[in-house]
Amino acid sequence: MGLNIGGQVGKVNGKELSYSDFVQRYLLKNEPVVLTGLMDDWRACKDWVLPDGRLNLPFFSTHFGSSTVQVAYCDTKEFTDQKREEMSVSEFIGYWLEFSSGEFNDASPHEFDGKSLLYLKDWHFVKEYPEYLAYTTPLFFRDDWLNLYLDKYRMHEDPETDKEKNEICCSDYRFVYMGEKGTWTPLHADVFRSYSWSANVCGKKKWYFLSPTQRHLVFDRNMKCSVYDIFEDVSKTKFPAFDKAIWMECTQEENEIIFVPSGWYHQVHNLEDTISINHNWFNAYNISWVWDLLLRDYNEAKEYIADIKDICDDFEELCQRNLAANTGMNFQDFFVFIVRFSFANLVLLYCLVRDYENFVGLSSQRARHIYFNLESARDAALKMNSTGLAQNGSIPIDFNRNLGDSAFLELCMALGRTYQLLHEPCNISEITKALVDDLVEFEFVDPSASHISTPEDLVSLIDYAFTKLSSLSSGKFSH
Ligand SMILES: O=C(O)CCC(=O)C(=O)O
């Protein structure tokens, strides 16, 4: 039986959409959309595509040939994904050119002349070639806490893993994908329950989407394992509700960008030789879902090794280590992340207070955005707190110490620039150590509670700043 397709993903001209429309219509509703008109000036669209519209493969061998990349064998399955191997871009292009003279095999769609189709995935192109400005991230996707953070910090420090390897694979979530006609990506929801966007520089993709409200329909009875390929003969015994799922589909053309909402399952097929740019990201709108997923993954990790609990010296520590290895972060990583982001947003809010004598700035879109960020971080901290799991053994994060750290100041600056871009342009004072000292003196942050060890501490820190702000706007405070 074929898929039950309930609708097509809509297409909207991105040039005619404001940032706040995008937020209202897609981010807040968590709905997919295809955006057109946003790739006009991209260098990638010129350099990577030949005048006749084909992919410029020799360009990649010549300029980026020595990069080591991950390549998926599309006709293989390893756990929940395709089997991958590392090779150089030159090798990959070499295989591509060799196979492309073969015959496409309709009976076995992921093979070419009996050989598996190769799909280059998750190439950290921007991290590897920061000087080569292949594209600019469209405005709609700029409020990206994940990549802004990873530009300055690592998500998880593990002294036991190979540092160099970690350097590449955990460095960011900005990728290039490259594959010939017939390559594909199995059904999945994205890492961390992040949003993603994917821009077709060349070629065409077919997307199949399932809303998170129907997630249970593609899982087995125990909700442990999901369907791998929605076009294979899905076992009714194993996945009894699969045929009840109602899908959305979409054909994404060249120069179109698809927004993949948080937690939506999707399977993707390259209908032509295709190269795409793709980011994963999260922000205030989905940060608490990131926590929900982390908690779910933690419970799974714990259940998986439950039988060794009694013989384990530090069972909790092992669960957290496994969580970081499987999900990409553990509770402490998430906590440090939201604390640093909260600190950064407090700095930005303070800058607005300081820059606007009579605080009119606090009703601006930018101030509301920063306020909303802090509220979302507070909500995530409250959720963490309610589990009672995130209390133990965490190292206090000192607000004042962070303020002295250049990585932190850079994060504040990058975040400040982002909100300047998204909202009304106006000058914001430079975020310097002096300003930050000023902030401390100003007692915007409770000096007696600036060591954050628990989610509860973070909630108190944010509440204190909110109280201070409300006293500012009611005129009780003068600077
Ligand atoms: O383009 C692909 O093959 C997969 C992309 C994807 O899954 C994503 O952007 O989330």
The ligand as an SDF file (V2000), in Angstrom:
LIG
                    3D

 10  9  0  0  0  0  0  0  0  0999 V2000
   19.2230   16.0400    2.1990 O   0  0  0  0  0  0  0  0  0  0  0  0
   19.2510   14.9750    2.7940 C   0  0  0  0  0  0  0  0  0  0  0  0
   19.5230   13.9090    2.2540 O   0  0  0  0  0  0  0  0  0  0  0  0
   18.8710   14.9060    4.2580 C   0  0  0  0  0  0  0  0  0  0  0  0
   18.7550   16.2340    4.9090 C   0  0  0  0  0  0  0  0  0  0  0  0
   18.0920   16.1700    6.2320 C   0  0  0  0  0  0  0  0  0  0  0  0
   17.6770   15.1600    6.7220 O   0  0  0  0  0  0  0  0  0  0  0  0
   17.8960   17.3970    7.0050 C   0  0  0  0  0  0  0  0  0  0  0  0
   18.1750   18.5010    6.5300 O   0  0  0  0  0  0  0  0  0  0  0  0
   17.4210   17.3040    8.1490 O   0  0  0  0  0  0  0  0  0  0  0  0
  1  2  2  0
  2  3  1  0
  2  4  1  0
  4  5  1  0
  5  6  1  0
  6  7  2  0
  6  8  1  0
  8  9  2  0
  8 10  1  0
M  END
$$$$
